[in-house]
Amino acid sequence: MVTAGKDRGEIIAQLQDVDFSYGANKVLEGVDLTVRRGDYLAVLGPNGGGKTTLVKLILGLIRPDAGQVRVFNAPPAQTRGSIGYVPQYTNIRPDFPVSALDVVLMGLATARSFGLRASSAERDKAMQALALVDMADCADRRIGTLSGGQRQRVFIARALASGPDLLLMDEPTASVDAHARFCFYELLAELSDRVSVVVVSHDLSIVASRVTAIACVNKRLHYHPGPELTTAMLELMYGGHDGHKCPVMAFAHGLPGIMVPPHGKRHV
């Protein structure tokens, strides 16, 4: 299981001068990022800004066109066993015949670790992971009957079951209401004492949840070593359009017109 007490200054993942394109569309350019043990990093930015591509690079699912990606000082494809990944939420039918415990067992390394075929040691690991996310009482419930927030906690438990050192999450609160979202982010802050946490989101409320740093991604990456939203950042995020307030250029950092139409044009 994941354990605390390792060197919090250790570099977990590092991207250096990374470029990536889908065909002629350059998605990331000149990206530098370092994730250290104990970090709780929020990766924020608009849809299409390159956030999910960044996650895929760290997972080793794609390779950069230029630059270097290292995870635990090795190519990402060689270290996937040390990474827990929680993808974007997907709908699950209420009658889907799999329990929360079954879902967590799927996260263990052995392919046969599922349901009745799992060993007692594997079931113990899965239950420990569920307990970490306060879902042990729901172990026998069908995954499709749980709320969106509960399901996401189960998926985190699945990612934690194999004892990773890095937890990557892609838009984990897309299906979670506001109150559950706050509790969810607080859970991630607590987990960062055990495992480095990187959360990709366009939800600005994560900034209030004890993140240790913010990376704003919109083709280029701008790193903010702290959770505070400065006055300059707020002015970028909230601007005036024909007498009303709306999110404007939230993380454009000098790239005009990315999130909203040019000033003076009415929203559709």
Backbone hydrogen bonds in HBPLUS format (Angstrom, degrees):
<---DONOR---> <-ACCEPTOR-->    atom                        ^
c    i                          cat <-CA-CA->   ^        H-A-AA   ^      H-
h    n   atom  resd res      DA  || num        DHA   H-A  angle D-A-AA Bond
n    s   type  num  typ     dist DA aas  dist angle  dist       angle   num
A0010-GLU N   A0007-ASP O   3.24 MM   3  5.65 166.6  2.26 113.1 117.2     1
A0037-ARG N   A0010-GLU O   2.80 MM  27  5.43 153.4  1.87 155.1 164.3     2
A0012-ILE N   A0035-VAL O   2.72 MM  23  5.52 158.2  1.76 150.6 157.8     3
A0072-PHE N   A0012-ILE O   2.69 MM  60  5.08 156.8  1.74 147.6 155.5     4
A0013-ALA N   A0035-VAL O   3.16 MM  22  5.06 159.7  2.20 133.9 139.0     5
A0035-VAL N   A0013-ALA O   2.80 MM  22  5.06 171.0  1.81 153.7 155.4     6
A0014-GLN N   A0070-ARG O   2.79 MM  56  5.26 156.2  1.84 161.4 164.5     7
A0070-ARG N   A0014-GLN O   2.89 MM  56  5.26 164.6  1.92 156.5 161.6     8
A0015-LEU N   A0033-LEU O   2.76 MM  18  5.04 162.1  1.80 151.7 157.6     9
A0033-LEU N   A0015-LEU O   2.93 MM  18  5.04 156.4  1.99 136.2 138.7    10
A0016-GLN N   A0068-GLN O   2.90 MM  52  5.27 160.4  1.94 156.2 161.4    11
A0068-GLN N   A0016-GLN O   3.08 MM  52  5.27 156.0  2.14 140.4 147.8    12
A0018-VAL N   A0031-VAL O   2.95 MM  13  4.76 168.4  1.96 129.5 128.8    13
A0031-VAL N   A0018-VAL O   2.97 MM  13  4.76 171.8  1.98 132.5 130.2    14
A0019-ASP N   A0066-ALA O   3.04 MM  47  5.05 155.4  2.10 127.6 129.5    15
A0065-ASP N   A0019-ASP O   2.84 MM  46  5.47 145.6  1.96 143.6 150.2    16
A0020-PHE N   A0028-LEU O   2.98 MM   8  5.06 155.6  2.04 132.2 130.1    17
A0027-VAL N   A0020-PHE O   2.83 MM   7  5.78 147.0  1.94 143.4 154.3    18
A0028-LEU N   A0020-PHE O   3.08 MM   8  5.06 167.9  2.09 144.4 146.9    19
A0022-TYR N   A0025-ASN O   2.85 MM   3  5.18 153.6  1.91 153.4 150.7    20
A0025-ASN N   A0022-TYR O   3.09 MM   3  5.18 157.9  2.14 126.8 124.5    21
A0029-GLU N   A0219-LYS O   2.87 MM 190  5.77 148.2  1.98 144.6 141.1    22
A0039-ASP N   A0036-ARG O   3.06 MM   3  5.62 157.5  2.11 140.7 140.0    23
A0197-VAL N   A0039-ASP O   2.87 MM 158  6.09 168.4  1.88 157.4 157.3    24
A0212-THR N   A0040-TYR O   2.83 MM 172  5.24 151.1  1.92 134.8 144.5    25
A0041-LEU N   A0197-VAL O   2.82 MM 156  6.20 153.1  1.89 167.2 163.5    26
A0199-VAL N   A0041-LEU O   2.89 MM 158  6.27 166.3  1.91 170.1 174.5    27
A0042-ALA N   A0213-ALA O   3.12 MM 171  6.47 169.2  2.13 152.6 153.4    28
A0215-ALA N   A0042-ALA O   2.82 MM 173  6.19 164.7  1.85 159.6 162.6    29
A0043-VAL N   A0199-VAL O   2.75 MM 156  5.91 175.2  1.76 156.4 157.3    30
A0201-SER N   A0043-VAL O   2.92 MM 158  6.18 163.7  1.95 163.8 163.2    31
A0044-LEU N   A0215-ALA O   2.85 MM 171  6.16 145.0  1.98 145.3 156.8    32
A0217-VAL N   A0044-LEU O   2.77 MM 173  6.09 165.5  1.79 168.7 172.9    33
A0049-GLY N   A0046-PRO O   3.02 MM   3  5.33 146.0  2.14 137.2 134.5    34
A0219-LYS N   A0049-GLY O   2.86 MM 170  5.47 154.5  1.93 154.4 145.9    35
A0054-LEU N   A0050-GLY O   3.01 MM   4  6.17 147.3  2.12 143.7 151.8    36
A0054-LEU N   A0051-LYS O   3.11 MM   3  5.17 120.4  2.48  95.6 110.0    37
A0055-VAL N   A0051-LYS O   3.23 MM   4  6.68 150.5  2.32 145.7 152.9    38
A0056-LYS N   A0052-THR O   2.99 MM   4  6.33 161.1  2.03 152.0 156.7    39
A0057-LEU N   A0053-THR O   3.00 MM   4  6.26 147.4  2.11 147.0 155.5    40
A0058-ILE N   A0054-LEU O   3.14 MM   4  6.47 155.3  2.20 147.0 152.9    41
A0059-LEU N   A0055-VAL O   2.92 MM   4  6.20 151.7  2.00 152.5 161.2    42
A0060-GLY N   A0056-LYS O   3.06 MM   4  6.11 117.5  2.46 131.4 145.9    43
A0061-LEU N   A0056-LYS O   2.94 MM   5  5.20 143.4  2.08 158.0 159.2    44
A0060-GLY N   A0057-LEU O   3.14 MM   3  5.06 143.5  2.28  94.4 105.2    45
A0071-VAL N   A0074-ALA O   2.82 MM   3  5.36 168.7  1.83 161.4 160.1    46
A0074-ALA N   A0071-VAL O   3.15 MM   3  5.36 138.1  2.33 102.4 112.7    47
A0078-GLN N   A0075-PRO O   2.96 MM   3  5.69 156.0  2.01 124.6 131.6    48
A0079-THR N   A0076-PRO O   2.99 MM   3  5.31 161.0  2.03 113.7 119.8    49
A0082-SER N   A0079-THR O   2.97 MM   3  5.63 162.7  2.00 120.3 125.9    50
A0083-ILE N   A0080-ARG O   3.06 MM   3  5.21 165.9  2.08 112.8 115.2    51
A0165-ASP N   A0082-SER O   2.94 MM  83  5.59 154.8  2.01 135.9 138.8    52
A0166-LEU N   A0082-SER O   3.31 MM  84  6.59 144.7  2.44 155.0 162.7    53
A0084-GLY N   A0166-LEU O   2.74 MM  82  6.10 168.3  1.75 165.0 169.2    54
A0168-LEU N   A0084-GLY O   2.76 MM  84  6.12 165.3  1.78 168.8 169.7    55
A0086-VAL N   A0168-LEU O   2.82 MM  82  6.23 156.0  1.88 159.3 167.4    56
A0170-ASP N   A0086-VAL O   3.03 MM  84  6.40 161.8  2.06 170.2 172.8    57
A0096-PHE N   A0093-ARG O   3.03 MM   3  5.30 164.6  2.06 117.5 119.0    58
A0098-VAL N   A0096-PHE O   2.83 MM   2  5.84 141.8  1.97 107.1  96.5    59
A0143-ILE N   A0098-VAL O   2.90 MM  45  6.16 165.6  1.92 160.6 160.6    60
A0103-VAL N   A0099-SER O   3.08 MM   4  6.44 155.3  2.15 149.8 155.8    61
A0100-ALA N   A0141-ARG O   2.91 MM  41  5.98 138.6  2.08 159.5 167.7    62
A0104-VAL N   A0100-ALA O   3.14 MM   4  6.48 157.3  2.20 149.5 154.6    63
A0101-LEU N   A0139-ALA O   2.89 MM  38  4.74 153.5  1.96 146.2 137.6    64
A0105-LEU N   A0101-LEU O   2.96 MM   4  6.23 156.3  2.02 151.8 158.6    65
A0106-MET N   A0102-ASP O   3.16 MM   4  6.47 135.6  2.36 142.3 153.2    66
A0106-MET N   A0103-VAL O   3.16 MM   3  5.29 133.8  2.39  96.8 109.0    67
A0107-GLY N   A0104-VAL O   2.92 MM   3  5.43 153.5  1.99 112.8 121.1    68
A0108-LEU N   A0105-LEU O   3.16 MM   3  5.58 167.8  2.17 113.3 117.1    69
A0113-SER N   A0110-THR O   3.05 MM   3  5.52 165.2  2.07 118.0 121.4    70
A0114-PHE N   A0112-ARG O   2.77 MM   2  5.58 130.5  2.01 112.6  96.7    71
A0117-ARG N   A0114-PHE O   3.14 MM   3  5.68 140.5  2.30 144.9 139.1    72
A0118-ALA N   A0115-GLY O   3.21 MM   3  5.78 165.9  2.23 116.2 120.5    73
A0123-ARG N   A0119-SER O   2.97 MM   4  6.27 159.3  2.01 152.1 157.8    74
A0124-ASP N   A0120-SER O   2.92 MM   4  6.09 147.5  2.03 141.3 150.3    75
A0125-LYS N   A0121-ALA O   3.02 MM   4  6.32 154.4  2.09 144.5 150.7    76
A0126-ALA N   A0122-GLU O   2.97 MM   4  6.26 159.4  2.01 149.3 154.8    77
A0127-MET N   A0123-ARG O   2.91 MM   4  6.11 157.3  1.96 146.9 152.9    78
A0128-GLN N   A0124-ASP O   2.93 MM   4  6.14 150.2  2.02 146.6 154.9    79
A0129-ALA N   A0125-LYS O   3.01 MM   4  6.30 153.9  2.08 146.8 153.5    80
A0130-LEU N   A0126-ALA O   2.98 MM   4  6.30 156.2  2.03 147.9 154.4    81
A0131-ALA N   A0127-MET O   2.90 MM   4  6.09 151.1  1.99 143.5 151.6    82
A0132-LEU N   A0128-GLN O   3.01 MM   4  6.30 144.1  2.14 143.1 152.4    83
A0133-VAL N   A0130-LEU O   3.20 MM   3  5.40 134.5  2.42  99.6 111.0    84
A0135-MET N   A0130-LEU O   2.81 MM   5  4.94 170.4  1.82 146.6 145.9    85
A0134-ASP N   A0131-ALA O   3.11 MM   3  4.85 165.1  2.13 105.1 106.5    86
A0138-CYS N   A0135-MET O   3.00 MM   3  5.39 152.9  2.08 110.4 119.0    87
A0139-ALA N   A0136-ALA O   3.26 MM   3  5.32 161.6  2.30 113.9 113.0    88
A0141-ARG N   A0138-CYS O   3.09 MM   3  5.32 158.3  2.14 111.0 117.8    89
A0145-THR N   A0142-ARG O   3.04 MM   3  5.58 157.7  2.09 115.9 122.6    90
A0146-LEU N   A0143-ILE O   3.34 MM   3  5.64 163.5  2.37 108.4 113.3    91
A0151-ARG N   A0147-SER O   2.87 MM   4  6.12 161.0  1.91 157.0 162.2    92
A0152-GLN N   A0148-GLY O   3.08 MM   4  6.31 158.6  2.13 146.1 151.6    93
A0153-ARG N   A0149-GLY O   3.11 MM   4  6.38 148.9  2.22 141.8 149.9    94
A0154-VAL N   A0150-GLN O   3.02 MM   4  6.37 151.9  2.10 148.0 155.6    95
A0155-PHE N   A0151-ARG O   2.90 MM   4  6.27 154.4  1.96 151.9 159.3    96
A0156-ILE N   A0152-GLN O   2.94 MM   4  6.21 145.8  2.06 143.0 152.3    97
A0157-ALA N   A0153-ARG O   2.92 MM   4  6.24 157.2  1.97 146.2 152.5    98
A0158-ARG N   A0154-VAL O   2.88 MM   4  6.24 151.0  1.96 147.3 155.5    99
A0159-ALA N   A0155-PHE O   3.06 MM   4  6.33 151.1  2.14 139.5 146.6   100
A0159-ALA N   A0156-ILE O   3.00 MM   3  5.00 113.2  2.46  94.6 110.8   101
A0160-LEU N   A0156-ILE O   2.86 MM   4  6.17 139.8  2.03 147.4 159.9   102
A0160-LEU N   A0157-ALA O   3.12 MM   3  4.95 123.2  2.46  90.9 105.8   103
A0161-ALA N   A0157-ALA O   2.96 MM   4  5.96 129.0  2.22 146.6 158.5   104
A0163-GLY N   A0160-LEU O   2.90 MM   3  5.38 164.4  1.92 122.1 126.3   105
A0196-SER N   A0165-ASP O   3.14 MM  31  6.23 151.1  2.23 145.7 139.5   106
A0167-LEU N   A0196-SER O   2.75 MM  29  6.05 161.3  1.78 165.5 172.2   107
A0198-VAL N   A0167-LEU O   2.89 MM  31  6.21 163.9  1.92 171.1 171.8   108
A0169-MET N   A0198-VAL O   2.92 MM  29  6.28 150.5  2.01 163.2 169.3   109
A0200-VAL N   A0169-MET O   2.77 MM  31  6.04 172.6  1.78 165.6 168.1   110
A0171-GLU N   A0200-VAL O   2.76 MM  29  5.47 151.0  1.84 138.6 147.8   111
A0176-VAL N   A0173-THR O   3.19 MM   3  4.98 170.9  2.20 110.2 110.4   112
A0181-ARG N   A0177-ASP O   2.78 MM   4  5.88 144.0  1.91 151.4 163.5   113
A0182-PHE N   A0178-ALA O   3.17 MM   4  6.48 153.9  2.24 147.0 151.1   114
A0183-CYS N   A0179-HIS O   3.27 MM   4  6.64 164.9  2.30 150.8 153.9   115
A0184-PHE N   A0180-ALA O   2.84 MM   4  5.96 150.1  1.93 145.0 154.1   116
A0185-TYR N   A0181-ARG O   2.97 MM   4  6.25 158.7  2.01 153.2 157.1   117
A0186-GLU N   A0182-PHE O   3.05 MM   4  6.32 152.9  2.12 147.3 155.1   118
A0187-LEU N   A0183-CYS O   2.98 MM   4  6.24 147.9  2.08 143.4 152.0   119
A0188-LEU N   A0184-PHE O   3.12 MM   4  6.51 152.0  2.20 145.5 152.6   120
A0189-ALA N   A0185-TYR O   3.04 MM   4  6.37 149.4  2.14 144.1 152.2   121
A0190-GLU N   A0186-GLU O   3.07 MM   4  6.41 152.3  2.15 146.6 153.3   122
A0191-LEU N   A0187-LEU O   2.92 MM   4  6.24 153.1  2.00 149.0 157.2   123
A0192-SER N   A0188-LEU O   3.01 MM   4  6.21 134.3  2.22 142.6 153.7   124
A0193-ASP N   A0190-GLU O   3.29 MM   3  5.95 166.2  2.31 114.0 118.1   125
A0194-ARG N   A0191-LEU O   2.78 MM   3  5.41 158.4  1.83 120.6 127.9   126
A0195-VAL N   A0191-LEU O   2.95 MM   4  6.13 154.4  2.01 150.9 159.1   127
A0206-ILE N   A0203-ASP O   3.40 MM   3  6.29 172.2  2.41 121.2 123.3   128
A0207-VAL N   A0204-LEU O   3.09 MM   3  5.88 163.5  2.12 122.5 126.4   129
A0208-ALA N   A0205-SER O   3.16 MM   3  5.77 155.4  2.23 115.1 120.6   130
A0209-SER N   A0206-ILE O   3.04 MM   3  5.35 159.3  2.08 120.0 120.9   131
A0214-ILE N   A0224-HIS O   2.96 MM  10  5.05 166.5  1.97 148.3 152.8   132
A0224-HIS N   A0214-ILE O   2.69 MM  10  5.05 164.7  1.71 169.2 170.7   133
A0216-CYS N   A0222-HIS O   2.86 MM   6  5.11 165.6  1.88 154.1 150.4   134
A0222-HIS N   A0216-CYS O   2.86 MM   6  5.11 159.1  1.90 145.6 152.7   135
A0218-ASN N   A0220-ARG O   2.95 MM   2  5.25 169.0  1.96 151.8 154.8   136
A0226-GLY N   A0224-HIS O   2.76 MM   2  5.68 136.6  1.94 111.5  97.4   137
A0234-LEU N   A0230-THR O   2.91 MM   4  6.24 158.9  1.96 154.3 160.4   138
A0235-GLU N   A0231-THR O   2.90 MM   4  6.13 152.9  1.97 148.9 156.2   139
A0236-LEU N   A0232-ALA O   3.11 MM   4  6.38 142.8  2.25 138.9 148.5   140
A0236-LEU N   A0233-MET O   3.12 MM   3  5.07 122.1  2.48  92.1 106.7   141
A0237-MET N   A0233-MET O   2.96 MM   4  6.26 141.6  2.11 141.1 152.4   142
A0238-TYR N   A0234-LEU O   2.83 MM   4  5.98 151.0  1.91 155.3 161.1   143
A0248-VAL N   A0237-MET O   2.58 MM  11  4.84 147.4  1.69 112.7 124.7   144
A0239-GLY N   A0246-CYS O   3.30 MM   7  6.11 150.5  2.39 173.0 166.5   145
A0241-HIS N   A0244-HIS O   3.00 MM   3  5.47 158.3  2.05 152.5 159.5   146
A0244-HIS N   A0241-HIS O   3.19 MM   3  5.47 157.7  2.24 110.8 117.2   147
A0252-ALA N   A0249-MET O   3.25 MM   3  5.00 172.7  2.26 105.1 106.8   148
A0255-LEU N   A0252-ALA O   3.06 MM   3  4.92 146.0  2.18  99.6 110.1   149
A0265-LYS N   A0262-PRO O   3.23 MM   3  6.05 158.4  2.28 142.6 144.9   150
